[in-house]
Amino acid sequence: MSGDVSLSTRPAQATPGFWARIVENRDLLALPAMFIIALLIFSLASDKFLTTGNLTNVARQSVYLLIVALGQLVVMIGGGLDLSVGSNVSLTSVASSMVMAAIFAANPNDPWFALWSGLAVGMAVGLAVGLVNGLGVTLLGINPFMMTLGMSSVVFGITLYIAGGVPIYGAPPLHGEIFGFGKIAGFPIPSLVALALVALAWFTLEWTRFGRHLYAAGGNGRAAELSGVRTVPVRIMAYMICGMMASLAGLLLTARLGSGEANVGASLPLESIAACVISGVSLAGGRGRALAVVMGTLLILLVQNGLNLMQVGAYAQSIATGGILIFAMAIVRR
């Protein structure tokens, strides 16, 4: 009799166990589920969505957001946030273009010098913005949200002041020919740069001491300090990396556009944070993976591309990005 009872109760116990595992691992399943849903909806809405040309276009457009999102990932793992990435991209675009244009105009026979000078100035902008953010958050104790929000306003104001509200032209053609439309073995150079940065971010976070210390600082800063981790330098370095990533994206975008633009990075703060959050990166710090951020970035660009094919306007695309972020937060909340 007891054996019969045991056999009869097994099917009833299997279903709750299955759903409990689904709920427990919902943060891991949210991104693949949203990815599949997006593919199904947009492939049914447009027969052009799953074509090779369209998917190649999505991959190419994702480069700039992916680079910024990787920098955002590093900061968020350390328990921070960077809302200044968009202004950083804009200032990099304008400052590097002005330097390249001025040097190229003075010495048109040496475009390489103008190119490398502009690239150096652009990366220095990102390094400086990241350093100020890191010092403000760690040494001054300013909340990351408020520090980077204020920094965003400061940097954007500087950008508008030096640009005068107009695009900056005059950079050497080499800039666009190499970093905008150049190819190596048939692969676009911006895409190769993005892939190299993904590999570098993965290796750094997974296999280096800095990566281990960053996860520890974000997961439990006090415990990390007691274990010998110097959390202040680690977090400052995280903001500097994020700043340089944003500047690199700005340089590539400028090469693609052919001019320095003050408004080129306006949507990047929200989109980069959304790409990280829907990939399972914790806003509290201590959790996140580079390869997952790649998938999150592609999801956002797929949604935007699908809406474009459906002839949905830019305002609705902004609504969709915010909706995805809210939906992801609702699923992975603890």
Backbone as numpy.savetxt, mean C-alpha at the origin, in Angstrom:
# Nx Ny Nz CAx CAy CAz Cx Cy Cz
-26.95 -50.38 23.87 -27.79 -49.17 23.87 -26.91 -47.90 23.87
-25.86 -47.90 24.72 -24.99 -46.72 24.77 -24.27 -46.51 23.45
-23.94 -47.62 22.77 -23.29 -47.49 21.47 -24.20 -46.84 20.47
-25.51 -47.15 20.48 -26.45 -46.56 19.53 -26.58 -45.05 19.76
-26.62 -44.67 21.02 -26.75 -43.25 21.35 -25.54 -42.48 20.83
-24.34 -43.07 21.01 -23.12 -42.40 20.58 -23.10 -42.20 19.07
-23.53 -43.24 18.34 -23.55 -43.14 16.89 -24.57 -42.11 16.41
-25.70 -42.01 17.06 -26.76 -41.11 16.63 -26.43 -39.65 16.88
-25.53 -39.39 17.83 -25.22 -37.99 18.16 -24.06 -37.44 17.33
-23.30 -38.27 16.62 -22.14 -37.77 15.87 -22.52 -36.80 14.75
-23.52 -37.06 13.93 -23.86 -36.10 12.88 -24.28 -34.74 13.44
-24.97 -34.73 14.57 -25.42 -33.47 15.16 -24.25 -32.62 15.64
-23.13 -33.29 16.04 -21.98 -32.56 16.54 -21.09 -32.05 15.42
-21.19 -32.64 14.23 -20.29 -32.28 13.14 -20.58 -30.89 12.60
-21.85 -30.53 12.46 -22.20 -29.24 11.88 -21.75 -28.06 12.73
-22.04 -28.03 14.04 -21.56 -26.92 14.85 -20.03 -26.79 14.82
-19.33 -27.94 14.80 -17.87 -27.89 14.75 -17.39 -27.25 13.47
-18.02 -27.57 12.36 -17.63 -27.01 11.07 -17.83 -25.49 11.04
-19.01 -25.03 11.46 -19.28 -23.59 11.45 -18.43 -22.86 12.47
-18.12 -23.51 13.57 -17.25 -22.88 14.56 -15.86 -22.64 13.98
-15.37 -23.60 13.19 -14.06 -23.40 12.55 -14.12 -22.29 11.52
-15.25 -22.19 10.79 -15.41 -21.11 9.82 -15.35 -19.75 10.51
-16.09 -19.63 11.62 -16.11 -18.37 12.36 -14.74 -18.05 12.94
-14.08 -19.09 13.45 -12.77 -18.89 14.08 -11.74 -18.41 13.06
-11.83 -18.90 11.82 -10.86 -18.55 10.79 -11.42 -17.55 9.77
-12.40 -16.78 10.19 -13.06 -15.87 9.25 -12.10 -14.83 8.71
-11.09 -14.42 9.50 -10.14 -13.43 9.00 -9.28 -13.98 7.88
-9.07 -15.31 7.87 -8.30 -15.93 6.79 -9.16 -16.16 5.55
-10.44 -16.38 5.75 -11.34 -16.70 4.65 -11.97 -15.47 4.00
-11.94 -14.32 4.69 -12.64 -13.14 4.18 -12.10 -12.69 2.84
-10.77 -12.61 2.71 -10.17 -12.12 1.46 -10.45 -13.05 0.29
-10.20 -14.37 0.40 -10.54 -15.25 -0.73 -12.02 -15.20 -1.09
-12.89 -15.10 -0.08 -14.33 -15.05 -0.36 -14.69 -13.78 -1.14
-14.16 -12.63 -0.71 -14.44 -11.38 -1.42 -13.85 -11.40 -2.82
-12.70 -12.04 -2.98 -12.07 -12.13 -4.29 -12.94 -12.93 -5.25
-13.43 -14.06 -4.78 -14.28 -14.92 -5.62 -15.59 -14.21 -5.96
-16.18 -13.55 -4.97 -17.44 -12.83 -5.21 -17.24 -11.74 -6.27
-16.13 -10.99 -6.16 -15.85 -9.93 -7.13 -15.68 -10.50 -8.54
-14.95 -11.60 -8.64 -14.75 -12.22 -9.95 -16.07 -12.67 -10.56
-16.92 -13.26 -9.75 -18.20 -13.75 -10.26 -19.10 -12.59 -10.70
-19.20 -11.57 -9.88 -20.09 -10.45 -10.19 -19.66 -9.74 -11.46
-18.38 -9.40 -11.55 -17.94 -8.59 -12.68 -17.77 -9.40 -13.96
-17.48 -10.70 -13.85 -17.42 -11.53 -15.05 -18.81 -11.71 -15.65
-19.84 -11.73 -14.81 -21.21 -11.81 -15.31 -21.68 -10.45 -15.84
-21.17 -9.37 -15.25 -21.61 -8.03 -15.66 -20.97 -7.58 -16.97
-19.75 -8.06 -17.25 -19.06 -7.63 -18.47 -18.25 -8.79 -19.03
-18.39 -9.04 -20.32 -17.63 -10.12 -20.96 -16.17 -9.72 -21.21
-15.82 -8.46 -20.95 -14.45 -8.01 -21.12 -13.62 -8.15 -19.84
-14.28 -8.47 -18.73 -13.60 -8.44 -17.44 -12.48 -9.47 -17.34
-12.73 -10.70 -17.73 -11.76 -11.78 -17.57 -10.86 -11.97 -18.79
-10.82 -10.99 -19.68 -9.93 -11.09 -20.83 -8.48 -10.85 -20.40
-7.55 -11.40 -21.16 -6.14 -11.26 -20.83 -5.71 -9.80 -20.81
-6.19 -9.04 -21.79 -5.82 -7.64 -21.86 -6.29 -6.84 -20.66
-7.50 -7.11 -20.20 -8.04 -6.37 -19.06 -7.32 -6.75 -17.77
-7.07 -8.03 -17.57 -6.38 -8.46 -16.35 -4.94 -7.96 -16.33
-4.32 -7.90 -17.51 -2.97 -7.33 -17.59 -2.99 -5.85 -17.22
-4.02 -5.17 -17.66 -4.17 -3.75 -17.32 -4.35 -3.55 -15.82
-5.13 -4.43 -15.19 -5.32 -4.36 -13.73 -4.00 -4.57 -13.01
-3.24 -5.56 -13.47 -1.95 -5.84 -12.82 -1.00 -4.64 -12.95
-1.02 -3.99 -14.11 -0.14 -2.83 -14.31 -0.57 -1.66 -13.44
-1.88 -1.44 -13.33 -2.37 -0.32 -12.52 -2.18 -0.56 -11.03
-2.07 -1.81 -10.63 -1.96 -2.13 -9.20 -0.58 -1.84 -8.63
0.39 -1.61 -9.51 1.78 -1.45 -9.08 1.93 -0.35 -8.04
1.36 0.82 -8.31 1.59 2.00 -7.48 0.92 1.85 -6.11
-0.31 1.36 -6.11 -0.99 1.13 -4.84 -0.30 0.04 -4.05
0.17 -1.00 -4.73 0.83 -2.11 -4.05 2.08 -1.64 -3.32
2.87 -0.79 -3.96 4.10 -0.30 -3.33 3.76 0.51 -2.08
2.77 1.38 -2.18 2.37 2.18 -1.01 1.79 1.27 0.08
1.00 0.27 -0.31 0.39 -0.64 0.67 1.45 -1.46 1.40
2.54 -1.81 0.72 3.62 -2.54 1.39 4.26 -1.68 2.47
4.44 -0.40 2.18 4.96 0.51 3.21 3.98 0.67 4.35
2.69 0.77 4.02 1.66 0.86 5.05 1.65 -0.39 5.92
1.88 -1.54 5.29 1.93 -2.81 6.02 3.01 -2.78 7.10
4.19 -2.31 6.75 5.30 -2.27 7.70 4.94 -1.41 8.91
4.35 -0.24 8.66 3.97 0.64 9.76 2.88 0.02 10.62
1.88 -0.60 9.99 0.75 -1.17 10.73 1.17 -2.37 11.55
2.10 -3.17 11.07 2.61 -4.29 11.87 3.23 -3.77 13.16
3.89 -2.63 13.07 4.51 -2.03 14.26 3.53 -1.30 15.15
2.24 -1.36 14.82 1.24 -0.73 15.66 0.94 0.70 15.30
1.35 1.14 14.11 1.13 2.52 13.70 0.18 2.64 12.53
0.21 3.80 11.90 -0.67 4.11 10.78 -0.07 5.33 10.09
-0.16 5.38 8.77 0.41 6.52 8.05 -0.61 7.09 7.07
-1.21 8.22 7.44 -2.17 8.90 6.59 -1.50 9.93 5.68
-0.18 10.05 5.76 0.53 11.05 4.97 1.08 10.49 3.66
0.82 9.22 3.35 1.42 8.61 2.17 0.98 9.31 0.88
-0.28 9.76 0.82 -0.76 10.43 -0.37 -0.05 11.75 -0.61
0.08 12.56 0.45 0.79 13.83 0.33 2.27 13.61 0.05
2.81 12.54 0.59 4.20 12.18 0.34 4.42 11.90 -1.15
3.51 11.14 -1.73 3.57 10.85 -3.17 3.50 12.14 -3.97
2.60 13.03 -3.59 2.43 14.29 -4.32 3.68 15.17 -4.24
4.24 15.31 -3.03 5.44 16.14 -2.87 6.61 15.54 -3.63
6.73 14.23 -3.59 7.79 13.56 -4.34 7.66 13.83 -5.83
6.44 13.74 -6.34 6.19 13.97 -7.76 6.60 15.38 -8.16
6.18 16.36 -7.38 6.45 17.76 -7.72 7.93 18.10 -7.53
8.49 17.71 -6.38 9.88 18.07 -6.09 10.85 17.42 -7.06
10.68 16.14 -7.33 11.58 15.46 -8.25 11.46 16.02 -9.66
10.25 16.35 -10.08 10.05 16.91 -11.42 10.70 18.28 -11.55
10.59 19.10 -10.50 11.20 20.43 -10.54 12.72 20.33 -10.63
13.30 19.40 -9.87 14.76 19.24 -9.90 15.21 18.72 -11.25
14.54 17.71 -11.77 14.92 17.16 -13.08 14.77 18.21 -14.17
13.68 18.95 -14.13 13.44 19.96 -15.17 14.49 21.06 -15.13
14.84 21.51 -13.92 15.82 22.59 -13.79 17.20 22.14 -14.26
17.62 20.96 -13.84 18.96 20.48 -14.21 19.01 20.14 -15.69
17.94 19.55 -16.22 17.93 19.19 -17.63 17.93 20.44 -18.51
17.22 21.49 -18.07 17.21 22.74 -18.84 18.59 23.40 -18.84
19.31 23.29 -17.72 20.64 23.90 -17.63 21.69 23.08 -18.36
21.49 21.77 -18.43 22.48 20.90 -19.06 21.77 19.81 -19.85
21.22 20.16 -21.02 20.45 19.17 -21.79 21.27 18.04 -22.37
22.59 18.17 -22.35 23.44 17.11 -22.90 23.71 15.98 -21.91
23.26 16.15 -20.69 23.49 15.11 -19.67 22.18 14.78 -18.97
21.25 14.11 -19.68 19.95 13.79 -19.07 20.05 12.81 -17.90
21.09 11.99 -17.90 21.23 11.01 -16.81 21.48 11.70 -15.48
22.27 12.77 -15.50 22.51 13.49 -14.25 21.22 14.09 -13.71
20.43 14.67 -14.62 19.14 15.24 -14.21 18.22 14.15 -13.66
18.23 12.99 -14.32 17.36 11.88 -13.88 17.74 11.40 -12.50
19.02 11.12 -12.29 19.43 10.58 -10.99 19.31 11.62 -9.88
19.50 12.88 -10.23 19.33 13.93 -9.22 17.87 14.01 -8.77
16.95 13.93 -9.73 15.53 13.96 -9.38 15.12 12.75 -8.56
15.64 11.58 -8.93 15.32 10.37 -8.16 15.84 10.48 -6.74
17.05 11.02 -6.58 17.63 11.16 -5.25 16.81 12.12 -4.39
16.40 13.23 -4.98 15.58 14.20 -4.24 14.24 13.58 -3.85
13.64 12.84 -4.78 12.36 12.19 -4.49 12.46 11.23 -3.32
13.50 10.39 -3.30 13.65 9.44 -2.21 13.99 10.14 -0.91
14.72 11.26 -1.00 15.04 12.03 0.22 13.78 12.62 0.83
12.82 13.02 -0.02 11.55 13.54 0.48 10.84 12.47 1.31
10.76 11.27 0.77 10.10 10.19 1.51 10.80 9.85 2.80
12.12 9.84 2.76 12.90 9.55 3.96 12.65 10.60 5.03
12.61 11.87 4.63 12.40 12.97 5.59 11.00 12.92 6.19
9.99 12.71 5.35 8.62 12.65 5.86 8.46 11.47 6.82
9.01 10.31 6.45 8.92 9.15 7.33 9.64 9.36 8.64
10.80 10.02 8.59 11.56 10.28 9.81 10.80 11.19 10.76
10.21 12.26 10.22 9.44 13.18 11.07 8.24 12.45 11.68
7.55 11.65 10.88 6.43 10.87 11.42 6.88 9.94 12.54
7.98 9.24 12.31 8.48 8.31 13.31 8.89 8.99 14.59
9.58 10.12 14.49 10.01 10.85 15.68 8.81 11.41 16.44
7.81 11.90 15.71 6.62 12.43 16.36 5.85 11.37 17.13
5.75 10.19 16.54 4.99 9.11 17.18 5.73 8.52 18.36
7.06 8.32 18.21 7.80 7.62 19.25 8.33 8.54 20.34
9.06 9.57 19.96 9.70 10.43 20.95 8.74 11.46 21.55
7.83 12.00 20.73 6.87 12.98 21.25 5.60 12.33 21.77
5.41 11.07 21.47 4.24 10.36 21.98 2.93 10.77 21.36
2.97 11.32 20.14 1.74 11.74 19.46 1.05 10.51 18.87
-0.26 10.46 18.99 -1.01 9.36 18.40 -0.72 9.27 16.90
-0.47 8.05 16.37 -0.12 7.91 14.94 -1.15 8.52 14.01
-2.43 8.38 14.35 -3.48 8.95 13.51 -3.33 10.46 13.41
-3.18 11.13 14.55 -3.10 12.58 14.58 -1.77 13.07 13.99
-0.69 12.36 14.29 0.62 12.78 13.79 0.66 12.74 12.27
0.25 11.64 11.69 0.34 11.50 10.24 -0.75 12.30 9.52
-1.88 12.52 10.19 -2.90 13.39 9.59 -2.40 14.82 9.52
-1.79 15.29 10.61 -1.22 16.63 10.60 -0.09 16.75 9.60
0.75 15.72 9.54 1.86 15.73 8.60 1.36 15.74 7.16
0.26 15.05 6.92 -0.33 15.04 5.59 -0.71 16.44 5.15
-1.31 17.20 6.05 -1.71 18.57 5.74 -0.50 19.46 5.50
0.53 19.30 6.33 1.75 20.09 6.18 2.42 19.81 4.83
2.58 18.53 4.53 3.28 18.14 3.29 2.49 18.57 2.06
1.17 18.42 2.12 0.37 18.82 0.98 0.40 20.33 0.77
0.43 21.07 1.87 0.55 22.52 1.76 1.87 22.93 1.12
2.95 22.25 1.50 4.26 22.52 0.89 4.21 22.21 -0.61
3.56 21.11 -0.94 3.45 20.72 -2.35 2.73 21.77 -3.18
1.61 22.25 -2.68 0.86 23.28 -3.40 1.65 24.58 -3.50
2.39 24.90 -2.47 3.16 26.14 -2.46 4.26 26.12 -3.51
5.02 25.04 -3.58 6.15 25.02 -4.51 5.69 24.76 -5.94
4.54 24.08 -6.11 4.05 23.79 -7.45 3.24 24.94 -8.02
2.68 25.78 -7.16 1.86 26.88 -7.63 0.55 26.44 -8.26
0.14 25.22 -7.97 -1.13 24.72 -8.48 -1.11 24.29 -9.93
0.08 24.16 -10.54 0.16 23.75 -11.94 1.07 22.53 -12.08
0.85 21.70 -13.09 1.74 20.55 -13.33 3.15 21.01 -13.65
4.13 20.18 -13.32 5.53 20.48 -13.55 6.03 19.63 -14.73
6.41 20.30 -15.81 6.93 19.61 -16.99 8.43 19.90 -17.14
9.05 19.21 -18.09 10.45 19.49 -18.42 11.44 18.45 -17.97
10.98 17.34 -17.37 11.90 16.28 -16.97 12.47 15.60 -18.22
13.66 15.03 -18.14 14.23 14.36 -19.31 13.35 13.19 -19.76
13.24 12.98 -21.08 12.41 11.88 -21.58 12.81 10.51 -21.04
14.06 10.38 -20.61 14.53 9.11 -20.07 13.67 8.63 -18.90
13.18 9.58 -18.11 12.38 9.23 -16.94 11.17 8.39 -17.33
10.42 8.89 -18.30 9.24 8.15 -18.75 9.59 6.92 -19.55
10.63 7.02 -20.38 11.01 5.89 -21.22 11.47 4.68 -20.41
12.10 4.94 -19.27 12.61 3.83 -18.45 11.60 3.42 -17.39
11.22 4.37 -16.52 10.41 4.04 -15.35 8.91 4.15 -15.58
8.53 4.67 -16.72 7.11 4.76 -17.02 6.65 3.68 -17.98
7.41 3.51 -19.09 6.99 2.59 -20.14 8.07 1.59 -20.54
9.19 1.60 -19.84 10.28 0.69 -20.17 9.96 -0.75 -19.83
10.64 -1.67 -20.54 10.43 -3.09 -20.32 11.78 -3.81 -20.29
11.81 -4.90 -19.53 12.96 -5.79 -19.49 12.46 -7.20 -19.78
12.94 -7.79 -20.85 12.51 -9.13 -21.27 10.99 -9.19 -21.44
10.41 -8.09 -21.89 8.98 -8.06 -22.14 8.13 -7.69 -20.95
8.73 -7.55 -19.76 7.98 -7.21 -18.55 8.16 -5.72 -18.23
7.08 -5.01 -17.94 7.19 -3.59 -17.60 8.08 -3.38 -16.38
8.93 -2.38 -16.45 9.85 -2.10 -15.35 9.12 -1.77 -14.05
8.04 -0.97 -14.05 7.32 -0.74 -12.79 6.81 -2.03 -12.15
6.35 -2.98 -12.97 5.88 -4.25 -12.41 7.02 -5.05 -11.81
8.19 -5.02 -12.46 9.35 -5.72 -11.92 9.80 -5.09 -10.61
9.73 -3.77 -10.53 10.07 -3.07 -9.29 9.13 -3.50 -8.17
7.83 -3.57 -8.49 6.85 -3.96 -7.48 7.08 -5.40 -7.02
7.36 -6.30 -7.95 7.62 -7.70 -7.58 8.87 -7.82 -6.71
9.89 -7.05 -7.05 11.11 -7.08 -6.24 10.84 -6.57 -4.83
10.01 -5.55 -4.71 9.68 -5.01 -3.39 8.82 -5.98 -2.58
7.93 -6.70 -3.25 7.14 -7.73 -2.55 8.07 -8.79 -1.98
9.02 -9.26 -2.80 9.97 -10.27 -2.33 10.82 -9.73 -1.19
11.26 -8.48 -1.31 12.08 -7.88 -0.26 11.29 -7.71 1.03
10.04 -7.27 0.91 9.20 -7.10 2.10 8.94 -8.45 2.77
8.63 -9.46 1.97 8.40 -10.80 2.52 9.63 -11.30 3.26
10.79 -11.19 2.64 12.02 -11.67 3.25 12.34 -10.89 4.52
12.18 -9.58 4.47 12.50 -8.74 5.63 11.61 -9.06 6.82
10.31 -9.20 6.56 9.37 -9.44 7.65 9.45 -10.85 8.20
9.76 -11.81 7.34 9.72 -13.21 7.76 11.06 -13.75 8.25
12.17 -13.19 7.77 13.45 -13.84 7.99 14.53 -12.96 8.60
14.25 -11.72 8.91 15.28 -10.85 9.48 14.96 -10.48 10.92
15.97 -10.03 11.63 15.78 -9.61 13.03 14.88 -8.40 13.10
15.03 -7.49 12.13 14.15 -6.33 12.12 12.69 -6.74 12.02
12.40 -7.72 11.16 11.03 -8.20 11.02 10.49 -8.79 12.31
11.30 -9.61 12.96 10.87 -10.21 14.24 10.63 -9.14 15.29
11.52 -8.17 15.36 11.37 -7.10 16.33 10.15 -6.23 16.02
9.86 -6.03 14.74 8.71 -5.23 14.36 7.41 -5.91 14.79
7.29 -7.20 14.55 6.11 -7.94 15.00 5.98 -7.89 16.52
7.12 -8.01 17.21 7.09 -7.97 18.67 6.67 -6.60 19.18
7.20 -5.54 18.56 6.87 -4.18 18.99 5.39 -3.88 18.76
4.84 -4.38 17.68 3.44 -4.14 17.41 2.51 -5.00 18.22
2.94 -6.24 18.50 2.09 -7.15 19.26 1.97 -6.78 20.73
3.10 -6.48 21.34 3.12 -6.09 22.75 4.41 -5.33 23.01
4.33 -4.00 22.89 5.51 -3.18 22.98 6.24 -3.29 24.30
5.47 -3.34 25.39 6.10 -3.42 26.71 6.85 -4.73 26.89
6.22 -5.82 26.49 6.88 -7.12 26.59 8.10 -7.18 25.68
8.02 -6.56 24.51 9.15 -6.55 23.60 10.33 -5.80 24.21
10.06 -4.67 24.87 11.13 -3.91 25.50 11.78 -4.71 26.63
10.97 -5.41 27.40 11.52 -6.24 28.48 12.35 -7.39 27.94
12.08 -7.78 26.68 12.83 -8.86 26.04 14.08 -8.35 25.33
14.32 -7.05 25.40 15.53 -6.49 24.81 15.34 -5.85 23.45
14.10 -5.75 22.98 13.83 -5.13 21.68 13.81 -3.61 21.85
14.56 -2.91 21.03 14.56 -1.44 21.05 13.41 -0.96 20.17
12.26 -0.81 20.76 11.05 -0.56 19.99 11.05 0.82 19.31
11.68 1.81 19.93 11.67 3.16 19.35 12.39 3.20 18.01
13.65 2.72 17.91 14.30 2.70 16.59 13.57 1.84 15.57
12.98 0.75 16.03 12.25 -0.14 15.11 11.06 0.58 14.50
10.31 1.30 15.32 9.13 2.00 14.81 9.52 3.19 13.94
10.59 3.89 14.32 11.05 4.99 13.46 11.46 4.45 12.09
12.18 3.34 12.09 12.59 2.73 10.83 11.38 2.31 10.00
10.32 1.83 10.66 9.11 1.43 9.94 8.50 2.63 9.20
8.44 3.78 9.86 7.89 4.98 9.20 8.81 5.46 8.07
10.09 5.32 8.24 11.02 5.72 7.19 10.87 4.82 5.97
10.69 3.53 6.20 10.47 2.60 5.09 9.18 2.94 4.36
8.14 3.22 5.13 6.86 3.59 4.53 6.99 4.87 3.70
7.73 5.85 4.22 7.93 7.09 3.49 8.68 6.87 2.18
9.71 6.02 2.21 10.47 5.76 1.00 9.67 4.96 -0.01
8.83 4.07 0.47 7.94 3.32 -0.43 6.98 4.27 -1.13
6.41 5.20 -0.39 5.49 6.17 -0.98 6.22 7.02 -2.02
7.44 7.42 -1.72 8.21 8.23 -2.67 8.53 7.45 -3.93
8.86 6.18 -3.77 9.15 5.35 -4.94 7.91 5.24 -5.83
6.75 5.05 -5.21 5.51 5.02 -5.99 5.28 6.35 -6.68
5.60 7.45 -6.01 5.45 8.76 -6.61 6.36 8.96 -7.81
7.59 8.47 -7.73 8.51 8.58 -8.86 8.04 7.78 -10.06
7.52 6.59 -9.80 7.01 5.75 -10.90 5.75 6.36 -11.52
4.88 6.89 -10.68 3.67 7.53 -11.19 4.01 8.77 -12.03
4.97 9.53 -11.57 5.39 10.73 -12.31 5.95 10.35 -13.67
6.73 9.27 -13.72 7.26 8.80 -14.99 6.14 8.37 -15.92
5.10 7.77 -15.37 3.97 7.32 -16.19 3.17 8.51 -16.72
2.98 9.52 -15.88 2.16 10.67 -16.26 2.92 11.66 -17.13
4.23 11.71 -16.95 5.04 12.65 -17.73 5.12 14.03 -17.14
4.63 14.21 -15.91 4.68 15.52 -15.26 4.53 15.35 -13.75
4.97 16.36 -13.02 4.78 16.36 -11.57 3.40 16.90 -11.24
2.63 16.15 -10.46 1.24 16.51 -10.17 1.03 16.61 -8.67
0.37 17.67 -8.24 0.15 17.90 -6.81 -0.95 17.02 -6.24
-1.85 16.53 -7.07 -2.98 15.75 -6.58 -2.89 14.27 -6.92
-1.71 13.81 -7.25 -1.58 12.46 -7.78 -1.83 11.38 -6.72
-1.65 11.69 -5.43 -1.77 10.65 -4.41 -2.97 10.78 -3.51
-4.00 11.50 -3.95 -5.12 11.83 -3.06 -5.83 10.61 -2.50
-6.01 9.56 -3.28 -6.79 8.40 -2.84 -5.96 7.32 -2.15
-4.65 7.49 -2.13 -3.78 6.41 -1.66 -3.87 6.11 -0.16
-4.07 7.09 0.73 -4.16 6.73 2.16 -5.28 5.73 2.44
-6.50 6.03 1.98 -7.62 5.12 2.22 -7.41 3.78 1.53
-6.97 3.81 0.28 -6.83 2.57 -0.48 -5.72 1.69 0.09
-4.61 2.29 0.53 -3.52 1.48 1.08 -3.91 0.85 2.41
-4.64 1.59 3.24 -5.11 1.03 4.51 -6.14 -0.05 4.24
-7.02 0.19 3.28 -8.03 -0.83 2.93 -7.37 -2.10 2.42
-6.34 -1.96 1.58 -5.64 -3.13 1.06 -5.03 -3.95 2.18
-4.53 -3.27 3.21 -3.93 -3.98 4.34 -4.99 -4.63 5.22
-6.04 -3.88 5.54 -7.06 -4.39 6.47 -7.79 -5.60 5.90
-8.17 -5.54 4.62 -8.87 -6.69 4.04 -7.94 -7.87 3.83
-6.63 -7.64 3.99 -5.66 -8.73 3.89 -5.37 -9.35 5.25
-6.03 -8.87 6.28 -5.84 -9.45 7.60 -4.83 -8.74 8.47
-4.35 -7.58 8.06 -3.41 -6.82 8.88 -4.18 -6.19 10.03
-3.66 -6.36 11.23 -4.34 -5.85 12.42 -4.06 -4.37 12.62
-5.11 -3.60 12.91 -4.92 -2.19 13.23 -4.24 -2.00 14.58
-4.28 -3.03 15.40 -3.62 -2.97 16.70 -2.14 -3.31 16.61
-1.70 -3.83 15.47 -0.30 -4.18 15.28 -0.01 -5.64 15.56
1.16 -6.08 15.09 1.63 -7.42 15.39 1.18 -8.50 14.44
0.35 -8.16 13.43 -0.13 -9.21 12.51 -0.27 -8.64 11.10
0.19 -9.44 10.11 0.09 -9.04 8.70 1.15 -9.74 7.88
0.81 -10.00 6.60 1.73 -10.70 5.71 1.79 -9.98 4.37
2.99 -9.93 3.79 3.19 -9.20 2.54 2.42 -9.82 1.38
2.43 -11.15 1.27 1.76 -11.80 0.15 0.25 -11.59 0.21
-0.31 -11.52 1.40 -1.75 -11.27 1.53 -2.08 -9.85 1.08
-1.18 -8.90 1.32 -1.42 -7.52 0.89 -1.45 -7.43 -0.64
-0.68 -8.26 -1.31 -0.75 -8.32 -2.77 -2.16 -8.66 -3.21
-2.76 -9.68 -2.58 -4.13 -10.08 -2.91 -5.12 -8.97 -2.58
-4.95 -8.32 -1.46 -5.84 -7.23 -1.08 -5.78 -6.07 -2.06
-4.57 -5.75 -2.52 -4.42 -4.68 -3.50 -5.10 -5.04 -4.81
-4.89 -6.27 -5.26 -5.52 -6.71 -6.51 -7.04 -6.69 -6.39
-7.58 -7.03 -5.22 -9.02 -7.01 -5.03 -9.57 -5.60 -5.23
-8.92 -4.61 -4.61 -9.39 -3.23 -4.75 -9.34 -2.78 -6.21
-8.25 -3.10 -6.91 -8.13 -2.69 -8.31 -9.12 -3.46 -9.19
-9.39 -4.72 -8.87 -10.38 -5.48 -9.63 -11.76 -4.87 -9.49
-12.10 -4.46 -8.27 -13.41 -3.83 -8.05 -13.50 -2.53 -8.82
-12.45 -1.70 -8.76 -12.47 -0.44 -9.49 -12.54 -0.68 -10.99
-11.79 -1.66 -11.47 -11.81 -1.97 -12.91 -13.18 -2.49 -13.34
-13.76 -3.38 -12.53 -15.08 -3.90 -12.85 -16.13 -2.81 -12.90
-16.06 -1.88 -11.97 -17.00 -0.75 -11.97 -16.79 0.15 -13.18
-15.52 0.31 -13.60 -15.25 1.09 -14.81 -15.89 0.44 -16.03
-15.75 -0.89 -16.13 -16.34 -1.60 -17.26 -17.86 -1.51 -17.24
-18.43 -1.38 -16.04 -19.88 -1.22 -15.93 -20.29 0.25 -16.07
-19.28 1.11 -16.36 -19.50 2.54 -16.56 -20.07 3.21 -15.31
-19.55 2.78 -14.17 -19.91 3.40 -12.89 -18.90 4.51 -12.60
-19.36 5.64 -12.12 -18.52 6.81 -11.92 -17.54 6.67 -10.77
-16.62 7.65 -10.70 -15.56 7.63 -9.69 -16.11 7.76 -8.28
-17.22 8.50 -8.12 -17.79 8.65 -6.78 -18.28 7.31 -6.25
-18.91 6.53 -7.10 -19.39 5.21 -6.67 -18.22 4.28 -6.38
-17.12 4.45 -7.09 -15.94 3.62 -6.82 -15.38 3.93 -5.44
-15.41 5.20 -5.05 -14.96 5.57 -3.71 -15.86 4.95 -2.65
-17.17 4.94 -2.94 -18.12 4.31 -2.02 -17.82 2.82 -1.90
-17.51 2.18 -3.02 -17.22 0.75 -3.01 -15.97 0.44 -2.19
-14.92 1.26 -2.35 -13.69 1.04 -1.57 -13.95 1.16 -0.07
-14.68 2.20 0.31 -15.03 2.35 1.73 -15.90 1.23 2.22
-16.84 0.77 1.39 -17.71 -0.33 1.78 -16.94 -1.62 1.99
-15.96 -1.89 1.12 -15.13 -3.09 1.28 -14.36 -3.02 2.59
-13.83 -1.84 2.91 -13.09 -1.67 4.16 -13.98 -1.94 5.37
-15.17 -1.38 5.37 -16.10 -1.59 6.48 -16.49 -3.05 6.59
-16.78 -3.66 5.45 -17.18 -5.07 5.44 -16.07 -5.96 5.99
-14.83 -5.66 5.57 -13.70 -6.45 6.06 -13.52 -6.28 7.56
-13.65 -5.07 8.05 -13.52 -4.83 9.48 -14.61 -5.55 10.27
-15.82 -5.59 9.71 -16.92 -6.28 10.38 -16.68 -7.77 10.47
-16.02 -8.34 9.45 -15.79 -9.79 9.43 -14.68 -10.18 10.38
-13.58 -9.41 10.36 -12.39 -9.85 11.11 -12.34 -9.29 12.51
-13.34 -8.56 12.96 -13.31 -7.99 14.30 -13.21 -9.09 15.36
-12.55 -8.78 16.41 -12.35 -9.77 17.48 -13.26 -9.46 18.66
